[in-house]
Amino acid sequence: MENDDLTALLTSAQQLLHVLVSTMEGAAETLQNINSAAVRINSLLDEIEEPLRTVLPILAQTAQQFRPNS
C-alpha cells in the first residue's frame, strides 16, 4: 500500500508541475504580447507627439479667440 501511495503522490506532483509549466508558458506569451503592444504604442506616440505639441497651442489660441467674453 505504501508503494501505491508514493506512486499516486508522484503522479500528482507530475501533473501539478505540468500545469505549472503550462501556466508559466502562457504567462510568458502574454507578457511578450503586452511588450509587443507597448512597442507599437511607443512608436505611434513617437510619430504623433511632436506634431501635437506644435498644433495644440495653435488650437488653444484659436479656441480662445472664438470664446465669448464673460
Secondary structure, 3 states (H helix, E strand, C coil): CHHHHHHHHHHHHHHHHHHHHHHHHHHHHHHHHHHHHHHHHHHHHHHHHHHHHHHHHHHHHHHHHHCCCC
